[in-house]
Amino acid sequence: MSKGYNCEDLLKLIETKRREMIMIANKTGMTSPQTIQTSIELDGLLNLHRRFTEKAVIMNKAN
């Protein structure tokens, strides 16, 4: 993921990945390899967003 992404970009990517995961789960099942892989990718985006917002909070407190 490029460092050029901002919080809004990440939220859009998260929503897109979430919808993709739901669509795949509906077609292949909740425990299919495709659903699990998409869930892992979504987790990565969510973790990146969490780190991004935590860093923003720390920077705001420093100012």
C-alpha positions in Angstrom: 0.0 0.0 0.0 1.4 3.4 -1.0 2.1 5.9 1.7 0.2 8.4 -0.5 -3.1 7.0 0.7 -5.1 9.0 3.2 -7.8 8.0 5.7 -10.6 8.6 3.2 -8.8 6.5 0.5 -8.4 3.6 3.0 -12.1 3.8 4.0 -13.1 3.5 0.4 -10.8 0.5 -0.1 -12.1 -1.1 3.1 -15.7 -0.7 1.9 -14.9 -2.1 -1.5 -13.1 -5.1 0.0 -15.9 -5.7 2.5 -18.5 -5.8 -0.3 -16.2 -8.1 -2.3 -15.9 -10.5 0.7 -19.7 -10.6 1.2 -20.3 -11.3 -2.5 -17.7 -14.1 -2.5 -19.1 -15.6 0.8 -22.6 -15.6 -0.7 -21.3 -17.5 -3.8 -18.7 -19.8 -2.3 -19.6 -20.1 1.4 -18.3 -18.5 4.6 -15.4 -20.9 5.0 -14.3 -21.2 1.4 -10.6 -20.4 0.6 -11.6 -17.4 -1.5 -13.7 -15.9 1.4 -10.9 -16.5 3.9 -8.3 -14.9 1.6 -10.5 -11.9 1.0 -11.1 -11.7 4.8 -7.4 -11.7 5.4 -7.0 -8.9 2.9 -9.7 -6.9 4.6 -8.1 -7.4 7.9 -4.9 -6.0 6.5 -6.7 -2.9 5.3 -8.4 -2.5 8.7 -5.1 -2.8 10.5 -3.5 -0.2 8.2 -6.4 2.1 8.9 -6.1 1.6 12.6 -2.3 2.4 12.5 -3.0 5.4 10.3 -5.6 6.8 12.7 -3.5 6.0 15.8 -0.5 7.9 14.2 -2.8 10.9 13.5 -4.0 11.0 17.1 -0.4 10.9 18.4 0.6 13.7 16.0 -2.4 15.8 17.0 -1.5 15.4 20.7 2.1 16.5 19.9 0.8 19.7 18.4 
